[in-house]
Amino acid sequence: MSTVKAGRYQSLTSASLIALIFLCLAWEGWLAPLRPGGSWMILKGALLLLPLFGILRGRRYTYKWLSLFIQFYLLEGLVRATSDHGPSQWLALAETILAATVFVGTVMFIRSTRHNPEKPETTKNRS
């Protein structure tokens, strides 16, 4: 287990997740909401607060379920990047990049903190 690599992946994931939270809140609140004055889509940014403290504390279980959960944000970003126009399209592209960064960071953190048990010695057949 490499704690240096795990620390780097934790920092990458934490920074990307916080940036994604701010992007989602700003996007649906002020920059390019679906309806003028904001919409209920702002709650998608609030949902990302659920794994934040587990990610900041380096809890492996949180990384595991976030790697599955973040794919919804990746999908939404891809759909809106290809279907929206104007500023919303660029914000969707930024969401896609941040969600992909969070996903890669979570997977790499999980891999770097995986416990590899030592292989048992094999016995050779004596003939």
QUIHUCOR-V432111 format. One record per run of one state. SS is the DSSP state (h for helix, s for strand, l for the rest). FROM is the first residue (numbers start at 0). TO is the last residue. If there is no record, write none. Layout:
BEGIN
ss=[SS,SS]
from=[FROM,FROM]
to=[TO,TO]
END
This chain:
BEGIN
ss=[l,h,l,h,l,h,l,h,l,h,l]
from=[0,2,31,39,47,51,57,59,83,86,112]
to=[1,30,38,46,50,56,58,82,85,111,126]
END
